[in-house]
């Protein structure tokens, strides 16, 4: 059996209603395919950079588990078919299970949410005209390279 790490993005509304049921669904899918759960952690509830299946927020769950390599493809299929799971990523776990409240790859827990829109002050001005050449426009010809 190989050690895997799965980052699973769960619909925030479903996680709010019953987080334990979401985790139970993830863990039962892993066990169904011959896997053994090593560690499950709620990572964070975040605003998504873009909507996924009409969801604007999601809860991230990090799961470390052991499973045979042949089970991963069917496990992915189960995750795709789940109504609670928005996205998932399964990778080989090369650095092991973190101890304490570590979050691999994140140096600070104070990561801001994405803003809804860029402020209007920072946007470039719209181009003047309609972008189409007209008969009255001046045409500049470059003569470089002619002999």
Beta strands, then each sheet from edge to edge (+ up, - down):
strand 1: 2-11
strand 2: 36-52
strand 3: 55-67
strand 4: 85-92
sheet 1: 2+ 3- 1+ 4-
end
